[in-house]
């Protein structure tokens, strides 16, 4: 049973890390798009 909980903890940590990476990537893309639009509209 302990092994199962350790696996569960690892999975939860990996999911949290994946979500964090996705959020950071989306924010970076949005920032790039905003900067590009500002530059393009000049």
C-alpha distances in whole Angstrom, upper triangle without the diagonal:
4,5,5,7,9,10,11,13,15,15,17,19,20,21,23,25,26,27,29,30,32,33,35,36,38,39,41,42,44,45,47,48,49,51,52,54,56,57,58,60,62
4,5,5,6,9,10,11,13,14,15,17,18,20,21,23,24,26,27,29,30,32,33,35,36,38,39,41,42,44,45,47,48,49,51,52,54,55,57,58,61
4,5,5,6,9,10,11,12,14,15,17,18,20,21,23,24,26,27,29,30,32,33,35,36,37,39,41,42,43,45,47,48,49,51,53,54,55,57,59
4,5,5,6,9,10,11,12,14,15,16,18,20,21,22,24,26,27,28,30,31,33,35,36,37,39,41,42,43,45,46,48,49,51,52,53,55,57
4,5,5,6,9,10,10,12,14,15,16,18,20,21,22,24,26,27,28,30,31,33,34,36,37,39,40,42,43,45,46,48,49,51,52,54,56
4,5,5,6,9,10,11,12,14,15,17,18,20,21,23,24,26,27,29,30,32,33,35,36,38,39,41,42,43,45,47,48,49,51,53,55
4,5,5,6,9,10,11,12,14,15,16,18,20,21,22,24,26,27,28,30,31,33,35,36,37,39,40,42,43,45,47,48,49,51,53
4,5,5,6,9,10,10,12,14,15,16,18,20,21,22,24,26,27,29,30,31,33,35,36,37,39,40,42,43,45,46,47,49,51
4,5,5,6,9,10,11,12,14,15,16,18,20,21,23,24,26,27,28,30,32,33,35,36,37,39,40,42,43,45,46,48,50
4,5,5,6,9,10,11,12,14,15,16,18,20,21,22,24,26,27,28,30,31,33,34,36,37,39,40,42,43,44,46,48
4,5,5,6,9,10,10,12,14,15,16,18,20,21,22,24,26,27,28,30,31,33,34,36,37,39,41,42,43,45,47
4,5,5,6,9,10,10,12,14,15,16,18,20,21,23,24,26,27,29,30,31,33,35,36,37,39,40,42,43,45
4,5,5,6,9,10,10,12,14,15,16,18,20,21,22,24,26,27,28,30,32,33,34,36,38,39,40,42,44
4,5,5,6,9,10,10,12,14,15,16,18,20,21,22,24,26,27,28,30,31,33,34,36,37,38,40,42
4,5,5,6,9,10,10,12,14,15,16,18,20,21,22,24,26,27,28,30,31,33,35,36,37,39,41
4,5,5,6,9,10,11,12,14,15,17,18,20,21,23,24,26,27,29,30,32,33,35,36,37,40
4,5,5,6,9,10,11,12,14,15,16,18,20,21,22,24,26,27,28,30,32,33,34,36,38
4,5,5,6,9,10,10,12,14,15,16,18,20,21,22,24,26,27,28,30,31,32,34,37
4,5,5,6,9,10,11,12,14,15,16,18,20,21,22,24,26,27,29,30,31,33,35
4,5,5,6,9,10,11,12,14,15,16,18,20,21,23,24,26,27,29,30,32,34
4,6,5,6,9,10,10,12,14,15,16,18,20,21,22,24,26,27,28,30,32
4,5,5,6,9,10,10,12,14,15,16,18,20,21,22,24,26,26,28,31
4,5,5,6,9,10,11,12,14,15,16,18,20,21,23,24,25,27,29
4,6,5,6,9,10,10,12,14,15,16,18,20,21,22,24,26,28
4,5,5,6,9,10,10,12,14,15,16,18,20,21,22,24,26
4,5,5,6,9,10,10,12,14,15,16,18,20,21,22,25
4,5,5,6,9,10,10,12,14,15,17,18,20,21,23
4,5,5,6,9,10,11,12,14,15,16,18,20,22
4,5,5,6,9,10,10,12,14,15,16,18,20
4,5,5,6,9,10,10,12,14,15,16,19
4,6,5,6,9,10,11,12,14,15,17
4,5,5,6,9,10,10,12,14,16
4,5,5,6,9,10,10,12,14
4,5,5,6,9,10,11,13
4,5,5,6,9,10,11
4,5,5,6,9,10
4,5,5,6,9
4,6,5,7
4,6,6
4,6
4
